[in-house]
């Protein structure tokens, strides 16, 4: 069984763990060390058992807060999923859109006007360059 040396609150501890779990143990110890270091900075040196107890309580408080937040988020997810299901269950509404059509012959008349405008523009250009 492997042994890992971890540092918590400036103190070193030798901890045994299952093979392959060394990195998990070091990660968990780093989290506990973070809390213990805050205590040591605020209060100063204290007995090892008290430091570990206080750091553990601080982590437990954070975990409880995270659990409450998780429950609230799960409730909101359930609400949104119900809303999505209700929207999917609704029958689509038929929307009628009227598209205006051009009167018969208008397209030809506009083309003839455009042709006349082009001829006039050409005449103006010729007179301007002459």
Secondary structure, DSSP 8 states (H G I E B T S, - for coil): --EEEEEETTEEEEEE--TT-HHHHHHHHHHHHHHHHHHHHHH-S--HHHHHHHHHHHHHHHHHHHHHHHHHHHHHHHHHHHHHHHHHHS-------------TTHHHHHHHHHHHHHHHHHHHHHHHH-
